[in-house]
Amino acid sequence: MQTLSVTARPSMAIGQLAVRNLSIPNSHTIMGAVLCGGQSQRFGSDKATAQLSGGSYLGGVAVRALRDAGVDPVVAVGGNTSAKLGVPTVADRWPNAGPLAGLASVLLYATQDHVIVTPCDVPLLQAEHITPLIDNIDGQSAVIAQIDGKAEPILGIWPRSWGKRLVPDIRAGKTRLRDILDVGPYNLVPVPAEAVADADTPEKLITLTQIDHNASPEASSEAGQSRIRNRV
């Protein structure tokens, strides 16, 4: 197990306590999912269970952000992370077939109306990035993070019904999350770039966790945007 000398950013709960039995607009139910099934080739070991100083895990940042936003239940998709992240694991129906397959797997598994999906390697993700997406749930449309005018489907809320629609795409060999943008209607919600800034190498993880969060929003956005590469 690889241990990195980095510090997890403290979570920011809504109010002071995480909200359970979240009240979703129009009475929709929601489940959280963290994609953990990637091969982590550039990282050199399992990113989801990369240990941060203090004993927490990189994948646990996304789990905590979802819970602090009031999302319950939360699951991991793919990988073998249940014991360390403290959440159940949903098996990837198409192992090593890319993030689109992981998303389809959890949508087919879910019993809730919607699933909010995050990657496992986003050390700066906070509840404050997730709640605006939840506030914009609207029927059978997806809700996707928008950064600098561009859709970033690595962070989004998806109707459960889209799972079956994705199966032909998976069987046709599609792997990128961006391919889901052709499946159905979606709404875009602006979020800071840091929400999806990915630690795809140990060096990037250290750099991201050393970002000065007292810096200007412009500086934070530039730091995050520079790390959004080949995500979808």
Protein Blocks (a to p, Z undefined) as FASTA:
>chain_A
ZZddddddddddehjbccehiacehhiacdddddfkbgolmnopafkloccehhiafklm
mmmmmmmnopacdddeehjfklmnopacdddfbghibjklmmmmmmmmpmbfbdcdddfk
lfkbcfklmmmmmmmgghjaccdddeehiacfkbccddfklmmmmmmmmmnopabfklmm
mmpccddddddfklmoccfbfklmmmmmmpcfkbcfklmmmmmmmmmghkZZ
